[in-house]
């Protein structure tokens, strides 16, 4: 991965951080999924403390994925370091193991499916690339948007 891609991170705006994410997290905590939303819990790299953030869980082609529309965020770095986490929807918690997909050609159809589902919410972070974009356009941005395949935890 290039250094430029690793540094790619789009900071959420005030409204997103203080209003939108909190509303989605509150609904999700009550057990109401907003288009597949979950609360991701992953241990911090340094502190070891559980960190929470709302995410969109994508089911695609019989697998489940987390896509980072904002790029290489703290949750992405923490998930890379731990390789595991949990998803919460209301009182239900699901442990998972995560493996990052790094090949752009493998990520392209997953990114397309993610954008088909959530373009209205996250499209601004994909620099004009959308679900109708060419395979090559998706491959070109893939490095800036981490994707993790989730499997049930063996714990």
C-alpha positions as CSV (number, residue, x, y, z in Angstrom):
1,X,0.0,0.0,0.0
2,X,1.3,3.4,-0.9
3,X,2.0,6.0,1.8
4,X,-0.5,8.3,0.1
5,X,-3.2,5.7,0.4
6,X,-2.3,5.0,4.1
7,X,-2.6,8.7,4.9
8,X,-6.0,8.9,3.1
9,X,-8.6,9.7,5.7
10,X,-11.6,12.0,5.4
11,X,-12.4,13.6,8.7
12,X,-16.1,13.7,9.5
13,X,-17.8,17.0,9.6
14,X,-19.4,18.5,12.7
15,X,-22.9,17.4,11.7
16,X,-21.8,13.9,10.9
17,X,-19.8,13.4,14.0
18,X,-22.1,15.2,16.5
19,X,-25.6,14.5,15.1
20,X,-25.8,11.8,12.3
21,X,-23.4,9.2,13.8
22,X,-24.9,9.6,17.2
23,X,-28.5,9.1,15.9
24,X,-27.5,6.0,13.9
25,X,-25.5,4.6,16.9
26,X,-28.5,5.3,19.2
27,X,-31.0,3.5,16.9
28,X,-28.5,0.6,16.5
29,X,-28.0,0.4,20.3
30,X,-31.8,0.1,20.6
31,X,-31.7,-2.8,18.1
32,X,-33.0,-0.9,15.1
33,X,-30.7,-1.3,12.1
34,X,-30.6,1.6,9.7
35,X,-29.9,-0.1,6.3
36,X,-27.6,-2.7,7.9
37,X,-26.0,-0.4,10.5
38,X,-24.2,-2.0,13.4
39,X,-21.9,-0.6,16.1
40,X,-18.4,-1.9,15.5
41,X,-16.4,-2.5,18.7
42,X,-12.7,-3.1,18.3
43,X,-9.9,-2.8,20.8
44,X,-7.6,0.2,20.6
45,X,-4.0,-0.5,19.4
46,X,-2.4,1.2,22.4
47,X,-4.9,1.3,25.2
48,X,-6.6,-2.1,24.6
49,X,-9.9,-0.4,25.5
50,X,-12.9,-1.2,23.4
51,X,-13.7,1.6,20.9
52,X,-17.0,2.0,19.2
53,X,-18.1,3.4,15.9
54,X,-21.2,3.0,13.7
55,X,-20.6,1.1,10.5
56,X,-22.6,-0.3,7.6
57,X,-22.4,-4.1,7.4
58,X,-22.5,-5.3,3.8
59,X,-23.7,-8.7,2.8
60,X,-22.5,-9.6,-0.7
61,X,-22.2,-12.8,-2.6
62,X,-22.7,-14.9,0.6
63,X,-20.1,-13.1,2.6
64,X,-20.1,-10.1,5.0
65,X,-17.8,-7.1,4.7
66,X,-16.9,-3.9,6.4
67,X,-15.9,-1.1,4.0
68,X,-14.2,2.1,5.2
69,X,-15.6,4.9,3.1
70,X,-13.5,7.5,4.9
71,X,-10.3,5.7,4.3
72,X,-7.7,4.6,6.8
73,X,-9.5,5.6,9.9
74,X,-8.7,4.7,13.5
75,X,-11.1,1.8,13.5
76,X,-9.4,0.4,10.4
77,X,-6.0,0.6,12.0
78,X,-7.3,-1.0,15.2
79,X,-9.0,-3.8,13.3
80,X,-5.8,-4.4,11.3
81,X,-3.8,-4.7,14.5
82,X,-6.3,-7.0,16.4
83,X,-7.8,-9.0,13.5
84,X,-11.0,-9.3,15.4
85,X,-13.8,-7.3,16.9
86,X,-17.5,-7.5,17.5
87,X,-20.7,-6.1,16.0
88,X,-23.5,-4.9,18.1
89,X,-27.2,-4.5,17.2
90,X,-29.2,-3.8,20.3
91,X,-28.3,-6.3,23.0
92,X,-27.1,-8.8,20.5
93,X,-23.3,-9.0,20.1
94,X,-21.5,-11.0,17.5
95,X,-17.7,-11.7,17.7
96,X,-15.9,-11.9,14.4
97,X,-12.5,-12.4,12.9
98,X,-11.5,-10.0,10.1
99,X,-9.2,-10.5,7.1
100,X,-8.4,-7.4,5.0
101,X,-8.8,-7.7,1.2
102,X,-5.9,-5.8,-0.4
103,X,-6.2,-6.7,-4.1
104,X,-8.0,-3.9,-5.9
105,X,-9.6,-6.2,-8.5
106,X,-11.1,-8.3,-5.7
107,X,-12.3,-5.2,-3.9
108,X,-13.9,-3.6,-6.9
109,X,-17.2,-5.6,-6.9
110,X,-17.5,-5.2,-3.2
111,X,-17.0,-1.5,-3.4
112,X,-19.6,-1.4,-6.2
113,X,-22.2,-3.3,-4.1
114,X,-21.4,-1.0,-1.1
115,X,-21.9,2.1,-3.2
116,X,-25.2,0.7,-4.7
117,X,-26.5,0.4,-1.2
118,X,-25.1,3.5,0.5
119,X,-24.1,6.0,-2.2
120,X,-26.5,8.7,-0.9
121,X,-24.8,8.4,2.6
122,X,-21.1,7.9,1.6
123,X,-20.7,8.8,-2.0
124,X,-18.9,12.0,-1.3
125,X,-16.0,10.1,0.1
126,X,-15.4,8.1,-3.2
127,X,-14.3,11.1,-5.3
128,X,-17.0,10.9,-8.0
129,X,-16.8,7.1,-8.3
130,X,-20.1,5.4,-7.9
131,X,-21.9,2.1,-8.5
132,X,-22.1,2.8,-12.2
133,X,-18.4,3.5,-12.6
134,X,-16.1,1.3,-14.6
135,X,-14.2,-1.6,-13.1
136,X,-11.0,0.3,-13.6
137,X,-12.3,3.4,-11.8
138,X,-13.2,1.2,-8.8
139,X,-9.8,-0.5,-8.9
140,X,-8.1,2.9,-9.0
141,X,-9.7,4.1,-5.7
142,X,-9.7,0.7,-4.0
143,X,-6.4,1.3,-2.2
144,X,-7.9,4.3,-0.4
145,X,-10.9,2.4,0.9
146,X,-10.0,-0.6,3.1
147,X,-12.3,-3.6,3.0
148,X,-12.5,-6.4,5.6
149,X,-14.2,-9.8,5.1
150,X,-15.8,-11.0,8.3
151,X,-16.0,-14.6,9.6
152,X,-17.5,-15.9,12.8
153,X,-15.0,-15.8,15.6
154,X,-13.5,-19.1,16.7
155,X,-13.4,-17.9,20.3
